[in-house]
Amino acid sequence: MVESDRLVEVLGDYHPEVGLTLQGRAEVVITVVGESLRQALITAMAVVSEASEAEIFAVEIMPTEEFEGRRRLERVPHLLSVSEAAVALGISPQAIRQRLDIGTIAGTKIGSTWAIPQAEVHRLKAVAPKPAADRRANDGRR
């Protein structure tokens, strides 16, 4: 059984959500009822320590209203620089800047620097025409 599946099963009474942080560490979100934040923290630490042999890296505890408010916030998309987008798309940084200026690539200017959502790069890759050599190979021509 995969560790995340095991955690979901073991922590089932605490409505667990298991995932990864942006840094690639395991993250477990559980709901613990307590008379105070201190009591909830002590309970959460005990529950998680029993559920996994992994070292606890961090614990964040907050009232339900705060947690629900944070969950409603929109997550910031992964952003790429002009150079990173150029490499991913196989074109020059200048071509990226030109397309940003005319609006054929979605991006946001932060000060004097462009930021391109990674999802936009994936979209452009999906709709990009194939190079001529690839088209001839698919057509059976040389």
HUUR-V545390 format. One record per residue. N is the residue number from 1. RES is the residue in one letter. OMEGA is omega in degrees with one decimal (* if undefined). NEAR is the number of other ideal C-beta (glycine too) atoms within 10 Angstrom. D_CENTER is the distance of its C-alpha to the mean C-alpha in Angstrom with 1 decimal. Layout:
n=<N:N>
res=<RES:RES>
omega=<OMEGA:OMEGA>
near=<NEAR:NEAR>
d_center=<D_CENTER:D_CENTER>
This chain:
n=<1:2:3:4:5:6:7:8:9:10:11:12:13:14:15:16:17:18:19:20:21:22:23:24:25:26:27:28:29:30:31:32:33:34:35:36:37:38:39:40:41:42:43:44:45:46:47:48:49:50:51:52:53:54:55:56:57:58:59:60:61:62:63:64:65:66:67:68:69:70:71:72:73:74:75:76:77:78:79:80:81:82:83:84:85:86:87:88:89:90:91:92:93:94:95:96:97:98:99:100:101:102:103:104:105:106:107:108:109:110:111:112:113:114:115:116:117:118:119:120:121:122:123:124:125:126:127:128:129:130:131:132:133:134:135:136:137:138:139:140:141:142>
res=<M:V:E:S:D:R:L:V:E:V:L:G:D:Y:H:P:E:V:G:L:T:L:Q:G:R:A:E:V:V:I:T:V:V:G:E:S:L:R:Q:A:L:I:T:A:M:A:V:V:S:E:A:S:E:A:E:I:F:A:V:E:I:M:P:T:E:E:F:E:G:R:R:R:L:E:R:V:P:H:L:L:S:V:S:E:A:A:V:A:L:G:I:S:P:Q:A:I:R:Q:R:L:D:I:G:T:I:A:G:T:K:I:G:S:T:W:A:I:P:Q:A:E:V:H:R:L:K:A:V:A:P:K:P:A:A:D:R:R:A:N:D:G:R:R>
omega=<179.1:-177.4:-178.4:177.5:178.9:179.0:178.6:-179.6:-177.2:-176.6:-174.5:-179.4:-176.1:177.0:-173.1:167.4:-177.7:179.0:178.2:173.8:176.9:178.9:176.9:178.0:176.9:178.4:177.3:176.6:178.7:177.0:-179.8:177.3:178.3:176.9:179.9:176.7:179.3:179.7:178.8:179.1:-179.4:178.7:-179.0:179.6:-179.8:-178.6:-177.2:178.4:178.1:-173.8:-174.3:176.2:-179.6:177.7:177.0:-176.9:-178.7:175.4:174.8:-177.4:-178.1:175.2:-178.1:-177.5:179.0:-179.7:-179.9:176.7:178.2:-179.1:179.8:-179.7:179.2:178.1:178.2:179.9:175.7:-176.1:177.3:173.3:176.1:-179.4:179.8:178.3:179.6:178.8:-177.9:-177.2:178.9:176.6:-176.4:174.1:178.6:178.0:176.5:-179.4:179.1:-179.3:174.6:-178.8:-177.9:173.9:178.2:170.7:178.1:177.4:179.4:177.7:178.3:-171.4:178.4:-175.1:176.3:172.4:-176.8:177.1:178.9:178.6:177.7:177.8:177.4:179.0:-179.0:177.6:-177.8:-177.2:-177.7:176.0:178.7:174.7:-176.4:-178.9:178.7:179.9:179.9:179.8:-180.0:179.1:-177.8:177.8:176.6:*>
near=<8:8:12:15:10:13:21:17:11:15:21:10:10:18:11:19:14:17:10:10:10:9:7:7:11:14:15:20:14:18:14:18:9:14:7:8:11:10:12:17:15:14:16:20:14:11:18:20:12:10:18:16:7:13:6:11:10:7:9:9:16:12:11:9:8:10:14:10:11:10:9:7:7:5:6:8:13:11:17:21:14:20:11:16:27:19:15:16:19:10:15:13:15:10:15:26:16:13:18:19:11:8:8:9:22:14:21:12:9:9:5:5:10:20:17:25:18:14:12:17:21:10:13:19:11:7:6:11:7:10:10:8:9:10:11:12:12:9:8:6:7:6>
d_center=<24.4:20.8:20.1:17.4:19.9:22.6:20.8:20.4:24.0:25.4:23.6:24.3:26.6:23.8:21.4:18.6:14.9:13.6:10.1:8.5:7.9:6.2:9.7:9.8:12.2:13.1:12.6:15.3:15.9:19.6:22.1:25.3:28.4:30.5:33.4:31.8:28.5:30.4:31.4:27.9:26.6:29.4:28.8:25.0:25.7:28.5:26.6:23.6:26.1:28.0:25.1:23.8:25.4:22.4:22.8:21.2:19.2:18.8:19.8:19.2:21.7:22.4:24.5:23.3:23.6:21.3:18.6:19.0:19.0:15.6:14.1:15.7:14.0:11.8:8.2:8.5:7.3:6.9:10.6:13.3:16.8:19.9:20.7:17.4:17.5:21.2:20.8:18.2:20.7:23.8:25.4:26.6:24.9:27.9:27.3:23.8:25.4:28.1:25.8:23.8:27.3:28.5:25.4:24.8:21.3:19.0:18.1:18.6:21.1:20.5:24.0:25.3:22.0:20.0:16.2:15.1:11.9:10.6:11.2:14.7:15.3:14.5:16.8:19.5:19.5:20.1:23.0:24.5:28.0:28.8:31.0:34.8:35.2:32.6:34.3:37.7:36.6:35.2:38.5:40.6:42.1:42.3>
